[in-house]
Amino acid sequence: MIKKTNYHTHTTFCDGKDSPEIMVQTAIKKGFSALGFSGHSIGFEKQNLETNWHIPFDKHFEYVAEIKRLANLYRKEIEIFCGFEADYIKDLWAPTKENYKKINPDYLIGSVHYVFKNGEHYTVDGSIEEVKKGLEHFYKNDGKEAVCEYFALEREMLENCSFDIIGHPDLIRKRNNVLCFFDESENWYKEEIKKTAYAISAAGCFVEINTGGIARGVIDDVYPSEDFLKELFAYDVPIVINSDAHSSDDLDFAFDRAKKIALKCGYTKAKMLRYTNTNKIEWVDYSLS
């Protein structure tokens, strides 16, 4: 059985369904050795962006205090870590260690959800209707242009920001099974994922194998795809297996499937976070076999 750790966890502080403590208690029951929280974040100062799925700007310190309280309360049963899934939004917010210096999280996940054009935006993983409107409004239904811009934003984030894990690097696939706006078998798409895999390697961060889309029934595959993961393996990019859980039931959803895909692509180990004897934290390898 795969070692159970998860560093992509959402709670009622953002768009999750369960409290942090329920998440911890469920993780213990499921046999997790470590659990990391990663609330959606676009910073602690009010931004020119209204959202109901990020931690409110004035709740960040409360979030950190609660995760640290739980880490201390349950320290004999599980290792708990405090992180953020920080959005890269050009000229608005970025996942950098400097931007989070005041809070000093244990780790950061850098993700691209938003595409901004001419002062307007849409989220690439929004509802089918939102993505459909975004494709029509911003790209006149040119799927290739939309996908290329998404990956360009990821590479821009990788070049200019500092974080530990890149989140769901091909999230743009989420609504493609319904809207069918691009073909993953085409050469231009393969070139995009190859360039992005190289950028991930150059940035020195890990990539997550994210099972959240399977848990929510929107895509019958992990992020990144098998083809993308093979490119990442070729560039020796380390992996972390994450569930992107928004409810306690999904904390270990499809982990066995993620492990099988990782092994098929050549990976024999994954990364986990742990406390050292001096109470510092470090990323270490564990075997997938």
C-alpha positions as CSV (number, residue, x, y, z in Angstrom):
1,M,0.0,0.0,0.0
2,I,1.3,3.5,-0.9
3,K,2.5,5.6,2.0
4,K,-0.3,8.0,2.8
5,T,0.7,11.7,2.7
6,N,-1.2,14.6,1.2
7,Y,-0.2,18.2,0.8
8,H,-3.1,19.5,-1.2
9,T,-6.0,19.9,1.2
10,H,-8.8,22.5,1.3
11,T,-11.1,23.3,4.2
12,T,-13.9,25.6,5.3
13,F,-11.3,28.4,5.4
14,C,-11.6,28.5,1.5
15,D,-13.8,26.2,-0.6
16,G,-13.6,22.9,1.3
17,K,-16.5,21.2,2.9
18,D,-14.9,20.1,6.2
19,S,-13.1,21.9,9.0
20,P,-9.3,21.4,9.4
21,E,-9.9,19.3,12.5
22,I,-12.3,17.0,10.7
23,M,-9.7,16.6,8.0
24,V,-7.0,15.7,10.5
25,Q,-9.2,13.2,12.4
26,T,-10.2,11.5,9.1
27,A,-6.5,11.4,8.0
28,I,-5.6,9.6,11.2
29,K,-8.4,7.1,10.7
30,K,-7.2,6.5,7.2
31,G,-3.7,5.8,8.3
32,F,-2.0,8.9,7.0
33,S,1.5,9.7,8.3
34,A,1.4,13.4,7.2
35,L,-1.2,15.9,6.2
36,G,-0.5,19.3,4.7
37,F,-3.1,22.1,4.3
38,S,-3.1,24.3,1.3
39,G,-5.8,26.9,1.4
40,H,-6.5,28.9,-1.8
41,S,-4.8,32.2,-1.5
42,I,-4.3,35.5,-3.3
43,G,-2.7,37.3,-0.4
44,F,-3.5,39.1,2.9
45,E,-4.3,42.5,1.5
46,K,-7.6,43.2,-0.3
47,Q,-7.2,42.5,-4.0
48,N,-9.1,43.9,-7.0
49,L,-10.6,40.5,-7.4
50,E,-13.8,39.2,-5.9
51,T,-13.8,35.5,-5.1
52,N,-15.7,33.1,-2.8
53,W,-13.2,30.3,-3.0
54,H,-10.0,31.8,-1.6
55,I,-9.2,32.4,2.1
56,P,-10.4,35.9,2.8
57,F,-7.5,38.3,2.9
58,D,-8.1,39.0,6.6
59,K,-8.3,35.4,7.6
60,H,-4.9,34.2,6.7
61,F,-3.3,34.5,10.1
62,E,-6.3,32.8,11.7
63,Y,-5.9,30.0,9.3
64,V,-2.2,29.6,10.1
65,A,-2.9,29.7,13.9
66,E,-5.5,26.9,13.5
67,I,-3.3,24.6,11.5
68,K,-0.5,25.1,14.0
69,R,-2.9,24.4,16.9
70,L,-3.9,21.1,15.3
71,A,-0.2,20.3,14.5
72,N,0.5,20.6,18.2
73,L,-2.7,18.9,19.4
74,Y,-2.2,15.8,17.2
75,R,1.6,15.7,17.0
76,K,1.8,12.2,18.5
77,E,-0.6,10.7,15.9
78,I,0.3,12.6,12.6
79,E,2.6,15.2,11.2
80,I,0.7,18.3,10.1
81,F,2.0,21.0,7.8
82,C,0.7,24.5,6.9
83,G,0.9,25.6,3.3
84,F,-1.0,27.6,0.7
85,E,-2.1,27.0,-2.9
86,A,-1.2,30.4,-4.2
87,D,-2.6,31.6,-7.5
88,Y,-0.4,33.2,-10.1
89,I,-2.2,36.3,-11.4
90,K,0.0,38.6,-13.3
91,D,0.4,42.0,-11.7
92,L,-1.9,41.0,-8.8
93,W,-0.5,38.1,-6.8
94,A,2.3,35.5,-7.1
95,P,3.3,32.3,-5.3
96,T,6.7,33.5,-4.0
97,K,8.4,32.9,-0.6
98,E,8.8,36.6,-0.3
99,N,5.1,37.3,-0.6
100,Y,4.4,34.8,2.2
101,K,7.4,35.8,4.4
102,K,5.1,37.4,7.1
103,I,3.3,34.1,7.5
104,N,6.2,31.7,6.9
105,P,4.3,28.6,5.6
106,D,5.9,25.2,5.5
107,Y,5.5,25.0,1.7
108,L,3.7,26.6,-1.2
109,I,1.8,25.2,-4.2
110,G,1.9,27.4,-7.2
111,S,-1.1,27.2,-9.5
112,V,-2.7,28.9,-12.5
113,H,-6.5,29.0,-12.4
114,Y,-7.1,32.4,-13.9
115,V,-6.5,33.9,-17.3
116,F,-6.8,37.7,-17.4
117,K,-7.2,39.6,-20.7
118,N,-7.8,43.3,-21.1
119,G,-9.1,43.6,-17.5
120,E,-11.4,40.6,-17.7
121,H,-10.9,37.0,-16.7
122,Y,-12.2,33.5,-16.6
123,T,-11.0,30.4,-14.6
124,V,-9.8,27.5,-16.7
125,D,-11.4,25.0,-14.3
126,G,-14.7,26.9,-13.8
127,S,-18.1,25.5,-14.7
128,I,-18.6,24.1,-18.2
129,E,-20.6,27.3,-18.9
130,E,-17.9,29.6,-17.7
131,V,-15.2,27.9,-19.7
132,K,-17.4,27.8,-22.7
133,K,-18.0,31.6,-22.4
134,G,-14.3,32.2,-21.8
135,L,-13.4,30.4,-25.0
136,E,-15.9,32.3,-27.0
137,H,-15.3,35.7,-25.5
138,F,-11.5,35.7,-25.3
139,Y,-10.4,33.3,-28.1
140,K,-13.3,33.2,-30.5
141,N,-13.3,29.4,-29.8
142,D,-9.7,28.9,-30.8
143,G,-8.9,26.2,-28.4
144,K,-5.2,26.0,-29.4
145,E,-4.8,29.7,-28.5
146,A,-6.5,29.2,-25.2
147,V,-4.3,26.2,-24.2
148,C,-1.1,27.8,-25.4
149,E,-1.8,30.9,-23.3
150,Y,-2.5,28.8,-20.2
151,F,0.8,27.0,-20.5
152,A,2.6,30.2,-21.3
153,L,1.3,31.6,-18.0
154,E,2.5,28.5,-16.1
155,R,6.0,28.9,-17.6
156,E,6.0,32.6,-16.7
157,M,5.1,31.6,-13.1
158,L,7.8,29.0,-13.0
159,E,10.4,31.5,-14.3
160,N,9.5,34.4,-11.9
161,C,8.1,32.8,-8.7
162,S,9.4,30.6,-5.9
163,F,7.4,27.7,-4.5
164,D,7.7,23.9,-3.8
165,I,5.0,22.2,-5.9
166,I,3.3,23.1,-9.1
167,G,-0.4,22.3,-8.8
168,H,-2.3,20.3,-11.5
169,P,-0.1,21.5,-14.3
170,D,-2.5,20.6,-17.1
171,L,-5.7,21.7,-15.4
172,I,-6.9,23.2,-18.7
173,R,-7.9,19.6,-19.6
174,K,-10.7,19.6,-16.9
175,R,-13.6,20.6,-19.2
176,N,-12.1,19.3,-22.5
177,N,-13.9,16.0,-22.2
178,V,-17.2,17.9,-22.6
179,L,-16.3,21.0,-24.6
180,C,-13.7,19.2,-26.9
181,F,-11.7,22.4,-27.7
182,F,-8.3,20.7,-28.2
183,D,-6.8,17.4,-29.1
184,E,-4.0,16.1,-26.8
185,S,-2.6,13.9,-29.5
186,E,-1.7,16.8,-31.8
187,N,2.0,17.8,-32.1
188,W,1.5,21.4,-30.9
189,Y,0.0,20.2,-27.6
190,K,2.8,17.7,-27.1
191,E,5.3,20.5,-27.7
192,E,3.5,22.6,-25.1
193,I,3.7,20.0,-22.4
194,K,7.3,19.2,-23.2
195,K,8.3,22.9,-22.9
196,T,6.4,23.2,-19.6
197,A,8.0,20.0,-18.3
198,Y,11.4,21.6,-19.0
199,A,10.4,24.8,-17.3
200,I,9.3,22.8,-14.2
201,S,12.6,21.1,-14.1
202,A,14.5,24.4,-14.5
203,A,12.5,25.9,-11.7
204,G,13.6,23.1,-9.3
205,C,10.1,22.3,-8.0
206,F,8.1,19.2,-7.6
207,V,5.0,18.2,-9.6
208,E,2.0,16.7,-8.0
209,I,0.1,13.7,-9.3
210,N,-3.3,15.2,-8.5
211,T,-6.4,12.9,-8.2
212,G,-8.9,15.6,-7.4
213,G,-10.6,15.6,-10.9
214,I,-11.3,11.9,-10.5
215,A,-12.7,12.4,-7.0
216,R,-15.1,15.1,-8.2
217,G,-16.1,13.1,-11.3
218,V,-15.1,15.7,-13.9
219,I,-12.2,13.9,-15.5
220,D,-11.3,10.2,-15.5
221,D,-7.6,10.8,-15.2
222,V,-5.0,12.4,-13.0
223,Y,-3.2,15.7,-13.5
224,P,-0.8,15.6,-15.2
225,S,-1.6,13.1,-17.9
226,E,0.5,10.1,-18.5
227,D,2.1,11.7,-21.5
228,F,3.0,14.8,-19.5
229,L,4.3,12.7,-16.6
230,K,6.6,10.8,-19.0
231,E,8.1,14.1,-20.1
232,L,8.5,15.1,-16.5
233,F,10.2,11.8,-15.7
234,A,12.6,12.4,-18.6
235,Y,13.6,15.7,-17.0
236,D,14.0,14.0,-13.6
237,V,11.2,16.1,-12.0
238,P,10.3,14.7,-8.5
239,I,6.7,13.9,-7.8
240,V,4.3,14.3,-4.8
241,I,1.0,12.3,-4.7
242,N,-1.8,14.6,-3.7
243,S,-5.6,14.3,-3.6
244,D,-6.6,18.0,-3.8
245,A,-9.2,17.0,-1.3
246,H,-12.1,19.4,-0.7
247,S,-13.8,16.9,1.7
248,S,-12.5,14.4,4.2
249,D,-13.9,11.4,2.2
250,D,-11.5,12.3,-0.7
251,L,-8.2,12.5,1.2
252,D,-6.8,9.4,-0.3
253,F,-9.1,9.1,-3.4
254,A,-7.5,7.1,-6.2
255,F,-4.0,7.0,-4.6
256,D,-3.5,3.4,-5.8
257,R,-4.3,4.6,-9.3
258,A,-1.8,7.5,-9.0
259,K,0.9,5.1,-7.8
260,K,0.3,2.7,-10.8
261,I,0.6,5.6,-13.3
262,A,3.7,6.9,-11.6
263,L,5.4,3.4,-11.8
264,K,4.3,3.0,-15.4
265,C,6.0,6.3,-16.3
266,G,9.3,5.2,-14.6
267,Y,9.0,6.7,-11.1
268,T,10.0,4.5,-8.2
269,K,9.9,7.1,-5.5
270,A,7.9,10.2,-4.4
271,K,8.5,13.1,-2.0
272,M,7.2,13.6,1.5
273,L,7.6,16.3,4.1
274,R,8.8,15.5,7.6
275,Y,10.1,17.0,10.8
276,T,13.7,16.5,11.7
277,N,15.0,15.7,15.2
278,T,15.6,19.5,15.6
279,N,12.0,20.2,14.6
280,K,12.9,21.6,11.2
281,I,11.2,20.4,8.1
282,E,12.7,18.6,5.0
283,W,11.5,16.9,1.9
284,V,12.7,13.3,1.6
285,D,12.1,10.4,-0.7
286,Y,10.0,7.3,0.0
287,S,9.6,4.2,-2.2
288,L,6.5,3.6,-4.3
289,S,7.2,-0.2,-4.3
